[in-house]
Amino acid sequence: MSATVETRENIISILERAVQREIVSCAYYTEAADCACDPQVRSFLLQLAAMEEGHREQLVGRLGELRAQLEITGNINQMFQD
C-alpha cells in the first residue's frame, strides 16, 4: 500500500470520527434548545445545531470524494499488478 493510500485512509478515519462528533454536537444543541425558556436562547441554540448539521453534510461530501479517489487508485493499482 502506498503512502498516499495510507494517508487517504487515515484522513477518511479522521473524517468519520468528525462526522460522529458533529452528530453529537447537533443533538446536544437541539436538546438544549428544547430546554431553553428564553426564545432568543432557543433560537441561538437551534442556529448552532443547524451549523453543526451543515458541518456534517460538508464532511460527508468530502468523505464520499475521498472514498471514490481511494477506489479509483485501488483499481488502477490492481490493473498494473495483474
Contacts in CASP RR format, 6 or more apart in sequence:
PFRMAT RR
TARGET T0000
AUTHOR 0000-0000-0000
METHOD contacts of the structure
MODEL  1
MSATVETRENIISILERAVQREIVSCAYYTEAADCACDPQVRSFLLQLAA
MEEGHREQLVGRLGELRAQLEITGNINQMFQD
2 73 0 8 1.000
2 77 0 8 1.000
4 73 0 8 1.000
5 70 0 8 1.000
5 73 0 8 1.000
5 74 0 8 1.000
5 77 0 8 1.000
8 66 0 8 1.000
8 69 0 8 1.000
8 70 0 8 1.000
8 73 0 8 1.000
9 70 0 8 1.000
11 66 0 8 1.000
12 63 0 8 1.000
12 66 0 8 1.000
12 67 0 8 1.000
12 70 0 8 1.000
15 59 0 8 1.000
15 62 0 8 1.000
15 63 0 8 1.000
15 66 0 8 1.000
16 63 0 8 1.000
18 59 0 8 1.000
19 56 0 8 1.000
19 59 0 8 1.000
19 60 0 8 1.000
19 63 0 8 1.000
22 52 0 8 1.000
22 53 0 8 1.000
22 54 0 8 1.000
22 55 0 8 1.000
22 56 0 8 1.000
22 59 0 8 1.000
23 52 0 8 1.000
23 56 0 8 1.000
25 48 0 8 1.000
25 49 0 8 1.000
25 52 0 8 1.000
26 49 0 8 1.000
26 52 0 8 1.000
26 53 0 8 1.000
26 56 0 8 1.000
27 49 0 8 1.000
29 45 0 8 1.000
29 46 0 8 1.000
29 48 0 8 1.000
29 49 0 8 1.000
29 52 0 8 1.000
30 45 0 8 1.000
30 46 0 8 1.000
30 49 0 8 1.000
32 45 0 8 1.000
33 41 0 8 1.000
33 42 0 8 1.000
33 45 0 8 1.000
33 46 0 8 1.000
33 49 0 8 1.000
36 42 0 8 1.000
36 45 0 8 1.000
END
